[in-house]
Amino acid sequence: MRGNRALLGLSLGCALLAGCGGEKMMRCTSASGSWAIGRVAEQGVLDRIQAESRATRIRTLGAGETSADIGMDRVTVHVDAQDRITAVTCD
């Protein structure tokens, strides 16, 4: 009888944990931001890029700036000295 309780407890614990899986991470799609190249990186443009790329985060990097921070749920908007978009990448 004691073995049955332990087995039942273990089974219930496994069933509960199975439902605790994390959210599936969204993957960014940078190709959807190609329309923005050459435009000024204004808030409305950045919002549209983020929405269309399905990214959960967005950042801008100026000319010559780099970052070692990698995240496939983030879209990076590269801008030149005039704040014009030169590239849209997922990284």
N, CA, C and O atoms as a CHARMM CRD file, in Angstrom:
* protein
*
  364
    1    1 MET  N      0.82200  -1.19000   0.00000 PROA 1      0.00000
    2    1 MET  CA     0.00000   0.00000   0.00000 PROA 1      0.00000
    3    1 MET  C      0.86900   1.25700   0.00000 PROA 1      0.00000
    4    1 MET  O      0.56200   2.23500  -0.68100 PROA 1      0.00000
    5    2 ARG  N      1.95200   1.21800   0.76900 PROA 2      0.00000
    6    2 ARG  CA     2.84500   2.37100   0.83800 PROA 2      0.00000
    7    2 ARG  C      3.51000   2.62500  -0.51600 PROA 2      0.00000
    8    2 ARG  O      3.69400   3.77800  -0.90500 PROA 2      0.00000
    9    3 GLY  N      3.86300   1.58200  -1.22000 PROA 3      0.00000
   10    3 GLY  CA     4.46700   1.70600  -2.54200 PROA 3      0.00000
   11    3 GLY  C      3.50500   2.33200  -3.54100 PROA 3      0.00000
   12    3 GLY  O      3.92000   3.08700  -4.42000 PROA 3      0.00000
   13    4 ASN  N      2.21000   2.01400  -3.40500 PROA 4      0.00000
   14    4 ASN  CA     1.21000   2.60200  -4.30100 PROA 4      0.00000
   15    4 ASN  C      1.08800   4.10700  -4.07500 PROA 4      0.00000
   16    4 ASN  O      0.93800   4.86800  -5.03100 PROA 4      0.00000
   17    5 ARG  N      1.15200   4.53900  -2.81400 PROA 5      0.00000
   18    5 ARG  CA     1.07000   5.97300  -2.50000 PROA 5      0.00000
   19    5 ARG  C      2.27800   6.71300  -3.07600 PROA 5      0.00000
   20    5 ARG  O      2.15500   7.80400  -3.63200 PROA 5      0.00000
   21    6 ALA  N      3.43400   6.09200  -2.92800 PROA 6      0.00000
   22    6 ALA  CA     4.64000   6.72800  -3.46300 PROA 6      0.00000
   23    6 ALA  C      4.55800   6.83900  -4.97600 PROA 6      0.00000
   24    6 ALA  O      4.92200   7.86700  -5.54700 PROA 6      0.00000
   25    7 LEU  N      4.09000   5.80200  -5.61700 PROA 7      0.00000
   26    7 LEU  CA     3.95100   5.81600  -7.06800 PROA 7      0.00000
   27    7 LEU  C      2.91500   6.85300  -7.51400 PROA 7      0.00000
   28    7 LEU  O      3.11600   7.55800  -8.50300 PROA 7      0.00000
   29    8 LEU  N      1.80900   6.93500  -6.77600 PROA 8      0.00000
   30    8 LEU  CA     0.77600   7.91800  -7.08500 PROA 8      0.00000
   31    8 LEU  C      1.33000   9.33300  -6.91000 PROA 8      0.00000
   32    8 LEU  O      1.09300  10.20200  -7.74800 PROA 8      0.00000
   33    9 GLY  N      2.06400   9.56100  -5.82300 PROA 9      0.00000
   34    9 GLY  CA     2.66400  10.88100  -5.59000 PROA 9      0.00000
   35    9 GLY  C      3.65400  11.25600  -6.68200 PROA 9      0.00000
   36    9 GLY  O      3.66500  12.39200  -7.15600 PROA 9      0.00000
   37   10 LEU  N      4.47100  10.31300  -7.07400 PROA 10     0.00000
   38   10 LEU  CA     5.44500  10.55300  -8.13400 PROA 10     0.00000
   39   10 LEU  C      4.74300  10.84600  -9.45800 PROA 10     0.00000
   40   10 LEU  O      5.15200  11.74300 -10.19500 PROA 10     0.00000
   41   11 SER  N      3.69800  10.10000  -9.75500 PROA 11     0.00000
   42   11 SER  CA     2.94400  10.31200 -10.99600 PROA 11     0.00000
   43   11 SER  C      2.29300  11.68400 -11.01400 PROA 11     0.00000
   44   11 SER  O      2.33200  12.37600 -12.03100 PROA 11     0.00000
   45   12 LEU  N      1.69500  12.08100  -9.89900 PROA 12     0.00000
   46   12 LEU  CA     1.06500  13.40500  -9.82500 PROA 12     0.00000
   47   12 LEU  C      2.10500  14.51700  -9.96500 PROA 12     0.00000
   48   12 LEU  O      1.86800  15.51500 -10.64500 PROA 12     0.00000
   49   13 GLY  N      3.24100  14.34000  -9.32300 PROA 13     0.00000
   50   13 GLY  CA     4.30700  15.33300  -9.41700 PROA 13     0.00000
   51   13 GLY  C      4.79000  15.49700 -10.85000 PROA 13     0.00000
   52   13 GLY  O      4.99400  16.61800 -11.31600 PROA 13     0.00000
   53   14 CYS  N      4.97000  14.39200 -11.54100 PROA 14     0.00000
   54   14 CYS  CA     5.40400  14.45900 -12.94200 PROA 14     0.00000
   55   14 CYS  C      4.35100  15.13600 -13.80700 PROA 14     0.00000
   56   14 CYS  O      4.68600  15.92700 -14.69000 PROA 14     0.00000
   57   15 ALA  N      3.09000  14.83400 -13.56200 PROA 15     0.00000
   58   15 ALA  CA     2.01500  15.43800 -14.34800 PROA 15     0.00000
   59   15 ALA  C      1.96600  16.94300 -14.13200 PROA 15     0.00000
   60   15 ALA  O      1.77100  17.70200 -15.08100 PROA 15     0.00000
   61   16 LEU  N      2.14000  17.37500 -12.89400 PROA 16     0.00000
   62   16 LEU  CA     2.13900  18.81200 -12.60700 PROA 16     0.00000
   63   16 LEU  C      3.31700  19.52100 -13.25500 PROA 16     0.00000
   64   16 LEU  O      3.16100  20.60700 -13.81300 PROA 16     0.00000
   65   17 LEU  N      4.48900  18.91500 -13.18400 PROA 17     0.00000
   66   17 LEU  CA     5.67100  19.53300 -13.78700 PROA 17     0.00000
   67   17 LEU  C      5.58600  19.58700 -15.30700 PROA 17     0.00000
   68   17 LEU  O      6.12800  20.50200 -15.92700 PROA 17     0.00000
   69   18 ALA  N      4.92600  18.63700 -15.89400 PROA 18     0.00000
   70   18 ALA  CA     4.80000  18.62400 -17.35300 PROA 18     0.00000
   71   18 ALA  C      4.04500  19.84900 -17.84500 PROA 18     0.00000
   72   18 ALA  O      4.29100  20.33000 -18.95100 PROA 18     0.00000
   73   19 GLY  N      3.13600  20.35100 -17.03400 PROA 19     0.00000
   74   19 GLY  CA     2.37400  21.53900 -17.40600 PROA 19     0.00000
   75   19 GLY  C      3.09800  22.83400 -17.12100 PROA 19     0.00000
   76   19 GLY  O      2.56700  23.90500 -17.41400 PROA 19     0.00000
   77   20 CYS  N      4.29100  22.77500 -16.56100 PROA 20     0.00000
   78   20 CYS  CA     5.02800  23.97400 -16.18000 PROA 20     0.00000
   79   20 CYS  C      6.07500  24.37600 -17.20200 PROA 20     0.00000
   80   20 CYS  O      6.96300  25.17000 -16.89100 PROA 20     0.00000
   81   21 GLY  N      5.99400  23.85800 -18.38200 PROA 21     0.00000
   82   21 GLY  CA     6.97900  24.20900 -19.40600 PROA 21     0.00000
   83   21 GLY  C      6.95900  25.69600 -19.67800 PROA 21     0.00000
   84   21 GLY  O      5.89500  26.31600 -19.67700 PROA 21     0.00000
   85   22 GLY  N      8.11800  26.27100 -19.91000 PROA 22     0.00000
   86   22 GLY  CA     8.20200  27.69400 -20.17200 PROA 22     0.00000
   87   22 GLY  C      7.55900  28.04800 -21.50100 PROA 22     0.00000
   88   22 GLY  O      7.27500  27.18700 -22.33400 PROA 22     0.00000
   89   23 GLU  N      7.34000  29.35400 -21.66900 PROA 23     0.00000
   90   23 GLU  CA     6.78800  29.80900 -22.93600 PROA 23     0.00000
   91   23 GLU  C      7.78600  29.53700 -24.04700 PROA 23     0.00000
   92   23 GLU  O      8.99800  29.63400 -23.85300 PROA 23     0.00000
   93   24 LYS  N      7.27400  29.20400 -25.17800 PROA 24     0.00000
   94   24 LYS  CA     8.14100  28.99300 -26.32400 PROA 24     0.00000
   95   24 LYS  C      8.69200  30.35000 -26.75000 PROA 24     0.00000
   96   24 LYS  O      7.92500  31.28600 -26.97300 PROA 24     0.00000
   97   25 MET  N     10.01300  30.46200 -26.86400 PROA 25     0.00000
   98   25 MET  CA    10.61800  31.72600 -27.20600 PROA 25     0.00000
   99   25 MET  C     10.32200  32.07100 -28.66200 PROA 25     0.00000
  100   25 MET  O     10.48100  31.24500 -29.56200 PROA 25     0.00000
  101   26 MET  N      9.89400  33.29700 -28.86500 PROA 26     0.00000
  102   26 MET  CA     9.64500  33.77000 -30.22300 PROA 26     0.00000
  103   26 MET  C     10.97600  33.95200 -30.92200 PROA 26     0.00000
  104   26 MET  O     11.94500  34.41100 -30.31700 PROA 26     0.00000
  105   27 ARG  N     11.02200  33.60300 -32.15200 PROA 27     0.00000
  106   27 ARG  CA    12.23100  33.81600 -32.94700 PROA 27     0.00000
  107   27 ARG  C     11.98600  35.00300 -33.85800 PROA 27     0.00000
  108   27 ARG  O     10.96600  35.09500 -34.54100 PROA 27     0.00000
  109   28 CYS  N     12.92000  35.87500 -33.84600 PROA 28     0.00000
  110   28 CYS  CA    12.86800  37.08100 -34.64800 PROA 28     0.00000
  111   28 CYS  C     13.05000  36.74000 -36.13000 PROA 28     0.00000
  112   28 CYS  O     13.78000  35.81000 -36.47300 PROA 28     0.00000
  113   29 THR  N     12.38800  37.49300 -36.99700 PROA 29     0.00000
  114   29 THR  CA    12.56800  37.34600 -38.44100 PROA 29     0.00000
  115   29 THR  C     12.95300  38.70700 -39.01900 PROA 29     0.00000
  116   29 THR  O     12.09500  39.55800 -39.25700 PROA 29     0.00000
  117   30 SER  N     14.23600  38.89700 -39.23800 PROA 30     0.00000
  118   30 SER  CA    14.74300  40.20600 -39.64900 PROA 30     0.00000
  119   30 SER  C     14.35300  40.60100 -41.06100 PROA 30     0.00000
  120   30 SER  O     14.32300  41.79200 -41.37100 PROA 30     0.00000
  121   31 ALA  N     14.05500  39.65000 -41.91800 PROA 31     0.00000
  122   31 ALA  CA    13.70300  39.97600 -43.30500 PROA 31     0.00000
  123   31 ALA  C     12.47600  40.87500 -43.36800 PROA 31     0.00000
  124   31 ALA  O     12.31900  41.64400 -44.31600 PROA 31     0.00000
  125   32 SER  N     11.60900  40.78700 -42.36800 PROA 32     0.00000
  126   32 SER  CA    10.40100  41.60500 -42.37500 PROA 32     0.00000
  127   32 SER  C     10.70200  43.08500 -42.12800 PROA 32     0.00000
  128   32 SER  O      9.80700  43.91900 -42.26700 PROA 32     0.00000
  129   33 GLY  N     11.92200  43.42300 -41.77000 PROA 33     0.00000
  130   33 GLY  CA    12.28200  44.81700 -41.53700 PROA 33     0.00000
  131   33 GLY  C     13.03700  45.46000 -42.68500 PROA 33     0.00000
  132   33 GLY  O     13.47700  46.60300 -42.56700 PROA 33     0.00000
  133   34 SER  N     13.19500  44.75500 -43.78100 PROA 34     0.00000
  134   34 SER  CA    13.98800  45.28600 -44.90200 PROA 34     0.00000
  135   34 SER  C     13.37100  46.54800 -45.49900 PROA 34     0.00000
  136   34 SER  O     14.09200  47.37600 -46.05600 PROA 34     0.00000
  137   35 TRP  N     12.07600  46.71000 -45.39800 PROA 35     0.00000
  138   35 TRP  CA    11.40000  47.90500 -45.90800 PROA 35     0.00000
  139   35 TRP  C     11.89200  49.18000 -45.21800 PROA 35     0.00000
  140   35 TRP  O     11.76300  50.27100 -45.77300 PROA 35     0.00000
  141   36 ALA  N     12.45100  49.04900 -44.01800 PROA 36     0.00000
  142   36 ALA  CA    12.82500  50.22600 -43.21700 PROA 36     0.00000
  143   36 ALA  C     14.21300  50.76900 -43.54700 PROA 36     0.00000
  144   36 ALA  O     14.56600  51.86000 -43.10100 PROA 36     0.00000
  145   37 ILE  N     14.99600  50.03600 -44.31100 PROA 37     0.00000
  146   37 ILE  CA    16.35800  50.49300 -44.61900 PROA 37     0.00000
  147   37 ILE  C     16.29000  51.81500 -45.37900 PROA 37     0.00000
  148   37 ILE  O     15.58700  51.94300 -46.38100 PROA 37     0.00000
  149   38 GLY  N     17.04300  52.79700 -44.87000 PROA 38     0.00000
  150   38 GLY  CA    17.05000  54.14000 -45.44800 PROA 38     0.00000
  151   38 GLY  C     16.13100  55.11300 -44.73300 PROA 38     0.00000
  152   38 GLY  O     16.24900  56.32400 -44.91900 PROA 38     0.00000
  153   39 ARG  N     15.21900  54.60400 -43.91800 PROA 39     0.00000
  154   39 ARG  CA    14.29900  55.47300 -43.17500 PROA 39     0.00000
  155   39 ARG  C     14.95300  55.94000 -41.88400 PROA 39     0.00000
  156   39 ARG  O     15.88900  55.31800 -41.38100 PROA 39     0.00000
  157   40 VAL  N     14.44000  57.05200 -41.35700 PROA 40     0.00000
  158   40 VAL  CA    14.90000  57.55600 -40.06200 PROA 40     0.00000
  159   40 VAL  C     14.33300  56.64800 -38.97600 PROA 40     0.00000
  160   40 VAL  O     13.17500  56.23700 -39.04900 PROA 40     0.00000
  161   41 ALA  N     15.14000  56.33800 -37.98000 PROA 41     0.00000
  162   41 ALA  CA    14.73800  55.41700 -36.91100 PROA 41     0.00000
  163   41 ALA  C     13.85200  56.12400 -35.88500 PROA 41     0.00000
  164   41 ALA  O     14.24800  56.30700 -34.73400 PROA 41     0.00000
  165   42 GLU  N     12.66600  56.51200 -36.30500 PROA 42     0.00000
  166   42 GLU  CA    11.69000  57.14700 -35.42000 PROA 42     0.00000
  167   42 GLU  C     10.92500  56.06000 -34.66400 PROA 42     0.00000
  168   42 GLU  O     10.92600  54.89800 -35.07200 PROA 42     0.00000
  169   43 GLN  N     10.27700  56.43800 -33.56900 PROA 43     0.00000
  170   43 GLN  CA     9.60300  55.46000 -32.71700 PROA 43     0.00000
  171   43 GLN  C      8.56600  54.63500 -33.47800 PROA 43     0.00000
  172   43 GLN  O      8.49000  53.42100 -33.28900 PROA 43     0.00000
  173   44 GLY  N      7.77500  55.26600 -34.32400 PROA 44     0.00000
  174   44 GLY  CA     6.76500  54.53000 -35.08500 PROA 44     0.00000
  175   44 GLY  C      7.37600  53.48400 -36.00100 PROA 44     0.00000
  176   44 GLY  O      6.83800  52.38700 -36.14500 PROA 44     0.00000
  177   45 VAL  N      8.49800  53.82500 -36.61800 PROA 45     0.00000
  178   45 VAL  CA     9.20300  52.88200 -37.49600 PROA 45     0.00000
  179   45 VAL  C      9.74700  51.72300 -36.66600 PROA 45     0.00000
  180   45 VAL  O      9.62700  50.56300 -37.05800 PROA 45     0.00000
  181   46 LEU  N     10.34500  52.04100 -35.51600 PROA 46     0.00000
  182   46 LEU  CA    10.89200  50.99500 -34.64600 PROA 46     0.00000
  183   46 LEU  C      9.79900  50.07600 -34.12100 PROA 46     0.00000
  184   46 LEU  O      9.98500  48.86100 -34.04800 PROA 46     0.00000
  185   47 ASP  N      8.66300  50.65400 -33.75800 PROA 47     0.00000
  186   47 ASP  CA     7.53500  49.83900 -33.28500 PROA 47     0.00000
  187   47 ASP  C      7.06100  48.87400 -34.36300 PROA 47     0.00000
  188   47 ASP  O      6.77300  47.71100 -34.08000 PROA 47     0.00000
  189   48 ARG  N      6.98200  49.35900 -35.60000 PROA 48     0.00000
  190   48 ARG  CA     6.53500  48.49200 -36.70500 PROA 48     0.00000
  191   48 ARG  C      7.54500  47.38700 -36.97100 PROA 48     0.00000
  192   48 ARG  O      7.16400  46.23900 -37.20100 PROA 48     0.00000
  193   49 ILE  N      8.83200  47.72300 -36.94100 PROA 49     0.00000
  194   49 ILE  CA     9.87500  46.71000 -37.13700 PROA 49     0.00000
  195   49 ILE  C      9.74800  45.62200 -36.08000 PROA 49     0.00000
  196   49 ILE  O      9.80000  44.43400 -36.39600 PROA 49     0.00000
  197   50 GLN  N      9.58100  46.03100 -34.82000 PROA 50     0.00000
  198   50 GLN  CA     9.47700  45.05000 -33.74100 PROA 50     0.00000
  199   50 GLN  C      8.24500  44.16900 -33.92800 PROA 50     0.00000
  200   50 GLN  O      8.32600  42.95100 -33.77100 PROA 50     0.00000
  201   51 ALA  N      7.12600  44.76300 -34.25500 PROA 51     0.00000
  202   51 ALA  CA     5.89300  43.98400 -34.42600 PROA 51     0.00000
  203   51 ALA  C      6.00900  43.00400 -35.58600 PROA 51     0.00000
  204   51 ALA  O      5.64200  41.83700 -35.45400 PROA 51     0.00000
  205   52 GLU  N      6.51600  43.47100 -36.71700 PROA 52     0.00000
  206   52 GLU  CA     6.59000  42.61700 -37.89600 PROA 52     0.00000
  207   52 GLU  C      7.66400  41.54200 -37.78900 PROA 52     0.00000
  208   52 GLU  O      7.56000  40.49300 -38.42400 PROA 52     0.00000
  209   53 SER  N      8.69100  41.79900 -36.99300 PROA 53     0.00000
  210   53 SER  CA     9.76500  40.81200 -36.83500 PROA 53     0.00000
  211   53 SER  C      9.41700  39.75700 -35.77900 PROA 53     0.00000
  212   53 SER  O     10.12800  38.76200 -35.63500 PROA 53     0.00000
  213   54 ARG  N      8.33400  39.97500 -35.04900 PROA 54     0.00000
  214   54 ARG  CA     7.89200  39.09300 -33.95800 PROA 54     0.00000
  215   54 ARG  C      8.90500  39.03800 -32.82300 PROA 54     0.00000
  216   54 ARG  O      8.94900  38.05900 -32.07700 PROA 54     0.00000
  217   55 ALA  N      9.71700  40.07900 -32.68600 PROA 55     0.00000
  218   55 ALA  CA    10.71800  40.13200 -31.62200 PROA 55     0.00000
  219   55 ALA  C     10.06600  40.62200 -30.32700 PROA 55     0.00000
  220   55 ALA  O      9.15400  41.44800 -30.35100 PROA 55     0.00000
  221   56 THR  N     10.54400  40.10500 -29.21200 PROA 56     0.00000
  222   56 THR  CA    10.03800  40.57900 -27.92900 PROA 56     0.00000
  223   56 THR  C     10.83500  41.77600 -27.43100 PROA 56     0.00000
  224   56 THR  O     10.39200  42.49600 -26.53700 PROA 56     0.00000
  225   57 ARG  N     12.01600  41.98600 -28.01500 PROA 57     0.00000
  226   57 ARG  CA    12.86300  43.11900 -27.63100 PROA 57     0.00000
  227   57 ARG  C     13.43200  43.77900 -28.88400 PROA 57     0.00000
  228   57 ARG  O     13.56200  43.14900 -29.93400 PROA 57     0.00000
  229   58 ILE  N     13.77000  45.06400 -28.75000 PROA 58     0.00000
  230   58 ILE  CA    14.37900  45.79300 -29.86100 PROA 58     0.00000
  231   58 ILE  C     15.48600  46.67800 -29.30500 PROA 58     0.00000
  232   58 ILE  O     15.40300  47.16300 -28.17700 PROA 58     0.00000
  233   59 ARG  N     16.51800  46.88000 -30.11000 PROA 59     0.00000
  234   59 ARG  CA    17.58100  47.81200 -29.72700 PROA 59     0.00000
  235   59 ARG  C     18.11900  48.46100 -30.98600 PROA 59     0.00000
  236   59 ARG  O     17.97700  47.92700 -32.08600 PROA 59     0.00000
  237   60 THR  N     18.73300  49.60800 -30.81500 PROA 60     0.00000
  238   60 THR  CA    19.39500  50.26700 -31.93100 PROA 60     0.00000
  239   60 THR  C     20.88200  50.33400 -31.63100 PROA 60     0.00000
  240   60 THR  O     21.29700  50.54300 -30.49100 PROA 60     0.00000
  241   61 LEU  N     21.66700  50.15500 -32.66700 PROA 61     0.00000
  242   61 LEU  CA    23.12300  50.27800 -32.56900 PROA 61     0.00000
  243   61 LEU  C     23.57100  51.30100 -33.59800 PROA 61     0.00000
  244   61 LEU  O     23.22500  51.21800 -34.77600 PROA 61     0.00000
  245   62 GLY  N     24.35000  52.27100 -33.12500 PROA 62     0.00000
  246   62 GLY  CA    24.87700  53.28800 -34.01600 PROA 62     0.00000
  247   62 GLY  C     26.05500  52.77400 -34.81700 PROA 62     0.00000
  248   62 GLY  O     26.56300  51.67700 -34.58400 PROA 62     0.00000
  249   63 ALA  N     26.48000  53.60100 -35.77300 PROA 63     0.00000
  250   63 ALA  CA    27.62000  53.24200 -36.62200 PROA 63     0.00000
  251   63 ALA  C     28.83700  52.94800 -35.75500 PROA 63     0.00000
  252   63 ALA  O     29.20500  53.75300 -34.90000 PROA 63     0.00000
  253   64 GLY  N     29.45500  51.80300 -35.97600 PROA 64     0.00000
  254   64 GLY  CA    30.64800  51.42500 -35.23200 PROA 64     0.00000
  255   64 GLY  C     30.37800  50.77100 -33.88700 PROA 64     0.00000
  256   64 GLY  O     31.31000  50.26200 -33.26500 PROA 64     0.00000
  257   65 GLU  N     29.14600  50.76500 -33.42100 PROA 65     0.00000
  258   65 GLU  CA    28.81800  50.11900 -32.15300 PROA 65     0.00000
  259   65 GLU  C     28.65000  48.62100 -32.35900 PROA 65     0.00000
  260   65 GLU  O     28.13900  48.17300 -33.38600 PROA 65     0.00000
  261   66 THR  N     29.08200  47.86700 -31.37900 PROA 66     0.00000
  262   66 THR  CA    28.89700  46.41900 -31.40400 PROA 66     0.00000
  263   66 THR  C     28.43200  45.96200 -30.03700 PROA 66     0.00000
  264   66 THR  O     28.51700  46.70500 -29.05900 PROA 66     0.00000
  265   67 SER  N     27.94600  44.74900 -29.97800 PROA 67     0.00000
  266   67 SER  CA    27.50800  44.17100 -28.71400 PROA 67     0.00000
  267   67 SER  C     27.72600  42.66500 -28.76200 PROA 67     0.00000
  268   67 SER  O     27.50600  42.02700 -29.79200 PROA 67     0.00000
  269   68 ALA  N     28.15300  42.11300 -27.65900 PROA 68     0.00000
  270   68 ALA  CA    28.33700  40.66700 -27.56800 PROA 68     0.00000
  271   68 ALA  C     27.08000  39.98900 -27.03500 PROA 68     0.00000
  272   68 ALA  O     27.02400  38.76300 -26.94900 PROA 68     0.00000
  273   69 ASP  N     26.08000  40.77600 -26.68000 PROA 69     0.00000
  274   69 ASP  CA    24.82600  40.25300 -26.14800 PROA 69     0.00000
  275   69 ASP  C     23.99800  39.67300 -27.28800 PROA 69     0.00000
  276   69 ASP  O     23.63100  40.38900 -28.22000 PROA 69     0.00000
  277   70 ILE  N     23.70600  38.38300 -27.21400 PROA 70     0.00000
  278   70 ILE  CA    22.97700  37.70400 -28.27700 PROA 70     0.00000
  279   70 ILE  C     21.62600  37.24200 -27.75000 PROA 70     0.00000
  280   70 ILE  O     21.53600  36.69800 -26.64900 PROA 70     0.00000
  281   71 GLY  N     20.59200  37.45900 -28.52600 PROA 71     0.00000
  282   71 GLY  CA    19.25600  37.00300 -28.16000 PROA 71     0.00000
  283   71 GLY  C     18.40600  36.84000 -29.40400 PROA 71     0.00000
  284   71 GLY  O     18.14300  37.82200 -30.09900 PROA 71     0.00000
  285   72 MET  N     17.97500  35.63900 -29.70000 PROA 72     0.00000
  286   72 MET  CA    17.21900  35.38000 -30.92300 PROA 72     0.00000
  287   72 MET  C     15.78000  35.88000 -30.83700 PROA 72     0.00000
  288   72 MET  O     15.02000  35.75000 -31.79700 PROA 72     0.00000
  289   73 ASP  N     15.40300  36.45100 -29.69200 PROA 73     0.00000
  290   73 ASP  CA    14.07300  37.02800 -29.55900 PROA 73     0.00000
  291   73 ASP  C     14.12700  38.54900 -29.70900 PROA 73     0.00000
  292   73 ASP  O     13.13700  39.23500 -29.45300 PROA 73     0.00000
  293   74 ARG  N     15.27800  39.07400 -30.12200 PROA 74     0.00000
  294   74 ARG  CA    15.47000  40.51700 -30.21800 PROA 74     0.00000
  295   74 ARG  C     15.83700  40.91800 -31.64100 PROA 74     0.00000
  296   74 ARG  O     16.58400  40.22100 -32.32800 PROA 74     0.00000
  297   75 VAL  N     15.30000  42.05100 -32.06500 PROA 75     0.00000
  298   75 VAL  CA    15.67300  42.62500 -33.35700 PROA 75     0.00000
  299   75 VAL  C     16.61300  43.80400 -33.08300 PROA 75     0.00000
  300   75 VAL  O     16.37600  44.60700 -32.18000 PROA 75     0.00000
  301   76 THR  N     17.67300  43.89000 -33.87400 PROA 76     0.00000
  302   76 THR  CA    18.62800  44.98600 -33.75600 PROA 76     0.00000
  303   76 THR  C     18.51800  45.85300 -34.99900 PROA 76     0.00000
  304   76 THR  O     18.57800  45.36600 -36.12800 PROA 76     0.00000
  305   77 VAL  N     18.35500  47.14800 -34.76400 PROA 77     0.00000
  306   77 VAL  CA    18.26900  48.11400 -35.84800 PROA 77     0.00000
  307   77 VAL  C     19.58000  48.88900 -35.86900 PROA 77     0.00000
  308   77 VAL  O     19.91200  49.58300 -34.90900 PROA 77     0.00000
  309   78 HSD  N     20.31600  48.77100 -36.95600 PROA 78     0.00000
  310   78 HSD  CA    21.59500  49.46100 -37.10700 PROA 78     0.00000
  311   78 HSD  C     21.33000  50.80300 -37.78600 PROA 78     0.00000
  312   78 HSD  O     20.64500  50.86900 -38.80700 PROA 78     0.00000
  313   79 VAL  N     21.88600  51.87600 -37.20500 PROA 79     0.00000
  314   79 VAL  CA    21.66100  53.21300 -37.76300 PROA 79     0.00000
  315   79 VAL  C     22.99100  53.90100 -38.03100 PROA 79     0.00000
  316   79 VAL  O     24.00900  53.59200 -37.41100 PROA 79     0.00000
  317   80 ASP  N     22.95800  54.84600 -38.97700 PROA 80     0.00000
  318   80 ASP  CA    24.15900  55.61700 -39.29800 PROA 80     0.00000
  319   80 ASP  C     24.17400  56.91300 -38.46600 PROA 80     0.00000
  320   80 ASP  O     23.34000  57.09700 -37.57900 PROA 80     0.00000
  321   81 ALA  N     25.11400  57.78700 -38.75800 PROA 81     0.00000
  322   81 ALA  CA    25.27000  59.02900 -38.00000 PROA 81     0.00000
  323   81 ALA  C     24.06400  59.95800 -38.14500 PROA 81     0.00000
  324   81 ALA  O     23.83700  60.80500 -37.28100 PROA 81     0.00000
  325   82 GLN  N     23.29300  59.81400 -39.21400 PROA 82     0.00000
  326   82 GLN  CA    22.08900  60.62800 -39.42000 PROA 82     0.00000
  327   82 GLN  C     20.83200  59.93400 -38.89100 PROA 82     0.00000
  328   82 GLN  O     19.71600  60.37800 -39.16300 PROA 82     0.00000
  329   83 ASP  N     21.00900  58.86000 -38.14600 PROA 83     0.00000
  330   83 ASP  CA    19.92300  58.08500 -37.54900 PROA 83     0.00000
  331   83 ASP  C     19.06900  57.38100 -38.61100 PROA 83     0.00000
  332   83 ASP  O     17.89900  57.08200 -38.37000 PROA 83     0.00000
  333   84 ARG  N     19.65000  57.12000 -39.77300 PROA 84     0.00000
  334   84 ARG  CA    18.95700  56.36800 -40.81500 PROA 84     0.00000
  335   84 ARG  C     19.29200  54.88600 -40.65700 PROA 84     0.00000
  336   84 ARG  O     20.42800  54.52400 -40.34800 PROA 84     0.00000
  337   85 ILE  N     18.31300  54.05500 -40.86800 PROA 85     0.00000
  338   85 ILE  CA    18.47300  52.61100 -40.69700 PROA 85     0.00000
  339   85 ILE  C     19.30300  52.04700 -41.83700 PROA 85     0.00000
  340   85 ILE  O     19.00200  52.25500 -43.01300 PROA 85     0.00000
  341   86 THR  N     20.35800  51.32500 -41.46400 PROA 86     0.00000
  342   86 THR  CA    21.24200  50.71900 -42.46700 PROA 86     0.00000
  343   86 THR  C     21.07600  49.20500 -42.54100 PROA 86     0.00000
  344   86 THR  O     21.41000  48.59000 -43.55400 PROA 86     0.00000
  345   87 ALA  N     20.56000  48.60300 -41.47000 PROA 87     0.00000
  346   87 ALA  CA    20.35900  47.15000 -41.45000 PROA 87     0.00000
  347   87 ALA  C     19.40600  46.78700 -40.31900 PROA 87     0.00000
  348   87 ALA  O     19.29800  47.49900 -39.32100 PROA 87     0.00000
  349   88 VAL  N     18.72400  45.67100 -40.49700 PROA 88     0.00000
  350   88 VAL  CA    17.85300  45.10700 -39.46500 PROA 88     0.00000
  351   88 VAL  C     18.25700  43.64700 -39.32100 PROA 88     0.00000
  352   88 VAL  O     18.19000  42.87700 -40.28000 PROA 88     0.00000
  353   89 THR  N     18.67800  43.27000 -38.11200 PROA 89     0.00000
  354   89 THR  CA    19.14100  41.89800 -37.87900 PROA 89     0.00000
  355   89 THR  C     18.50600  41.31500 -36.62000 PROA 89     0.00000
  356   89 THR  O     18.03200  42.04000 -35.74500 PROA 89     0.00000
  357   90 CYS  N     18.51000  40.01900 -36.55800 PROA 90     0.00000
  358   90 CYS  CA    18.05800  39.31900 -35.35500 PROA 90     0.00000
  359   90 CYS  C     19.28400  38.73600 -34.68100 PROA 90     0.00000
  360   90 CYS  O     19.93100  37.83200 -35.21000 PROA 90     0.00000
  361   91 ASP  N     19.59100  39.25800 -33.51900 PROA 91     0.00000
  362   91 ASP  CA    20.75100  38.75500 -32.77200 PROA 91     0.00000
  363   91 ASP  C     20.71600  39.19100 -31.33700 PROA 91     0.00000
  364   91 ASP  O     21.61700  38.85400 -30.56800 PROA 91     0.00000
